[in-house]
């Protein structure tokens, strides 16, 4: 577990549409572009081994086009393929807010960041006291059936609140802006409510019909 004093003032940033990382969750990545191979090599040389995952924001008119809020992950696993690519796992540490992009002599983004307001991310796993698990799993089963998806239901039923909500937030195929909404949710309960809304909206085919019961 990292402490606020361990968090650096600058972070290397990997803008990847649809790739969501959340605190205490794990994100597998396949690194093959030369600039991001260099980013990984540079990150591994630091004591924190942090990489910031950020959603690109196509609505911005500036050159950076990044959402302000991302999540930093520590490289906890990595392996190199014979042709020089990396398979890595990031473990989410904390969200951050981008203050500015640095004019660094690197082919990848480096940003000055603030960790203020995200202190809870460094603590223990969150619980959701208002979580109606049976109703949620029923909705999820209908959603998976409508998409012809399969899953290990026993594992889902046994997962704790945070692992269940965060894993689904990361794995389900939502748009980048929807992923950003899940990232910016201030607490687990809000993220779960946002996730339910997105699932119900997807089941309606994006229409404005009545909410599913």
C-alpha positions in Angstrom: 0.0 0.0 0.0 1.3 3.4 -0.9 1.0 6.6 1.2 0.3 10.2 0.0 3.9 11.1 0.5 5.0 8.3 -1.9 3.0 9.8 -4.8 5.1 11.8 -7.3 4.2 15.2 -8.6 4.6 14.1 -12.2 3.3 10.9 -13.9 3.8 9.3 -17.3 0.4 9.1 -19.0 -1.0 6.5 -21.3 -4.1 7.7 -23.1 -6.0 4.6 -24.2 -9.7 4.8 -25.2 -12.0 2.5 -23.2 -9.2 1.2 -20.9 -10.4 1.9 -17.4 -8.2 1.4 -14.3 -9.7 1.8 -10.8 -8.0 1.9 -7.4 -7.2 -1.6 -6.0 -8.1 -3.2 -9.4 -5.9 -4.8 -12.0 -5.6 -4.0 -15.6 -3.7 -6.2 -18.1 -2.1 -4.3 -21.0 -0.2 -5.2 -24.1 2.5 -2.6 -24.9 4.0 -2.6 -28.3 4.2 1.0 -29.7 7.8 2.3 -29.4 6.9 5.4 -27.5 5.0 3.4 -24.9 7.7 0.8 -24.7 10.0 3.7 -23.7 7.4 4.9 -21.2 7.4 1.5 -19.6 11.1 1.3 -19.5 11.3 4.7 -17.9 8.6 3.8 -15.3 10.4 0.7 -14.3 13.5 2.8 -13.4 11.5 4.7 -10.8 10.8 3.5 -7.2 7.0 4.0 -7.7 6.7 2.3 -11.1 3.6 4.3 -11.9 1.8 4.8 -15.2 -1.3 7.0 -15.4 -4.2 5.7 -17.5 -6.3 8.5 -19.0 -9.2 8.6 -21.4 -8.7 10.8 -24.5 -11.3 13.6 -24.7 -12.1 14.2 -28.4 -14.3 17.1 -27.5 -11.4 19.3 -26.5 -9.9 21.7 -29.0 -6.4 21.8 -27.6 -3.5 19.5 -28.7 -3.5 17.3 -25.6 -7.2 16.2 -25.7 -7.0 14.4 -22.4 -9.6 14.1 -19.7 -8.5 15.8 -16.5 -9.0 12.8 -14.2 -7.1 9.6 -14.6 -5.9 6.7 -12.4 -2.3 5.8 -11.7 -1.3 2.1 -11.6 1.8 0.5 -10.3 3.5 -2.1 -12.7 3.1 -5.3 -10.6 3.7 -7.8 -13.4 5.5 -7.8 -16.7 6.9 -10.1 -19.2 8.7 -9.5 -22.5 8.0 -11.4 -25.7 10.6 -12.6 -28.1 9.9 -9.7 -30.5 10.3 -7.0 -27.8 6.6 -6.4 -26.7 5.5 -6.3 -23.1 2.6 -7.9 -21.3 2.1 -6.0 -18.1 -0.4 -5.7 -15.3 -1.1 -2.4 -13.6 -2.6 -2.4 -10.1 -4.6 0.8 -9.5 -3.2 3.0 -6.8 -5.0 6.4 -6.9 -6.9 8.7 -9.2 -5.3 12.1 -10.0 -6.2 15.4 -11.6 -4.0 16.7 -14.4 -2.7 20.2 -13.7 -0.6 20.6 -16.9 1.2 18.6 -19.5 5.0 19.0 -19.3 7.2 19.9 -22.2 9.3 16.8 -21.6 11.8 15.4 -24.0 9.9 12.1 -24.3 7.7 10.7 -27.1 4.9 10.1 -24.6 2.8 12.3 -22.4 4.2 13.4 -19.0 1.9 15.5 -16.7 2.1 17.4 -13.5 -0.7 16.0 -11.4 -2.6 16.6 -8.1 -3.7 13.8 -5.9 -5.9 16.0 -3.7 -9.4 14.8 -3.2 -8.6 11.2 -3.9 -7.2 10.2 -0.5 -9.8 7.4 -0.1 -8.3 5.6 -3.0 -5.2 4.8 -0.9 -7.3 3.1 1.9 -9.0 -0.2 2.3 -11.6 -1.6 -0.1 -14.9 0.2 0.0 -18.3 -1.4 0.9 -21.7 -0.4 -0.4 -24.3 -0.7 2.4 -27.2 0.0 0.0 -26.2 -2.7 -2.4 -29.1 -5.0 -3.3 -26.9 -7.8 -4.7 -29.7 -10.2 -5.8 -31.5 -7.5 -7.8 -28.2 -6.4 -9.3 -27.2 -9.9 -10.3 -30.7 -10.5 -11.8 -30.2 -7.4 -14.0 -26.7 -8.5 -14.9 -28.0 -12.0 -15.9 -30.5 -10.4 -18.2 -27.9 -8.1 -19.7 -25.4 -11.0 -20.3 -28.2 -13.0 -21.8 -29.2 -10.2 -24.2 -25.6 -9.9 -25.3 -25.0 -13.7 -25.4 -22.2 -13.4 -23.0 -21.1 -16.0 -20.5 -19.4 -15.7 -17.1 -18.6 -17.6 -13.9 -21.7 -16.8 -11.9 -20.3 -18.5 -8.7 -17.3 -16.2 -8.8 -19.5 -13.1 -9.3 -21.8 -14.1 -6.4 -18.8 -14.6 -4.1 -16.9 -11.4 -5.0 -17.0 -8.6 -2.5 -18.8 -5.4 -3.4 -15.9 -3.4 -4.7 -14.4 -6.2 -6.7 -17.7 -7.0 -8.3 -18.6 -3.4 -9.2 -15.1 -2.3 -10.3 -14.4 -5.4 -12.3 -17.6 -5.0 -14.3 -16.9 -1.3 -14.7 -13.6 -2.1 -16.3 -14.6 -5.2 -18.3 -17.9 -4.3 -19.8 -17.9 -2.7 -23.3 -18.9 0.9 -22.6 -18.0 4.0 -24.5 -15.0 6.0 -23.3 -17.1 8.8 -22.0 -19.2 6.2 -20.0 -15.9 4.7 -18.7 -14.9 8.2 -17.6 -18.2 8.6 -15.7 -17.4 5.4 -13.8 -13.9 6.5 -13.1 -15.1 9.9 -11.7 -17.7 8.4 -9.4 -16.8 9.7 -6.0 -17.6 6.5 -4.1 -18.5 2.9 -4.7 -22.2 3.4 -4.2 -22.2 6.1 -6.9 -20.2 3.9 -9.3 -22.6 1.1 -8.8 -25.6 3.4 -9.5 -23.8 4.7 -12.6 -23.1 1.1 -13.7 -26.7 0.1 -13.3 -27.8 3.1 -15.3 -25.4 2.2 -18.1 -26.5 -1.4 -18.2 -30.2 -0.5 -18.3 -29.5 2.1 -21.0 -27.6 -0.5 -23.1 -30.4 -3.0 -22.7 -32.9 -0.5 -24.1 -30.6 -0.1 -27.1 -29.8 3.5 -26.1 -33.4 4.6 -26.2 -35.3 6.7 -23.8 -37.9 4.1 -22.9 -39.1 3.5 -19.3 -36.6 2.2 -16.8 -36.4 -1.5 -16.5 -37.9 -3.0 -13.3 
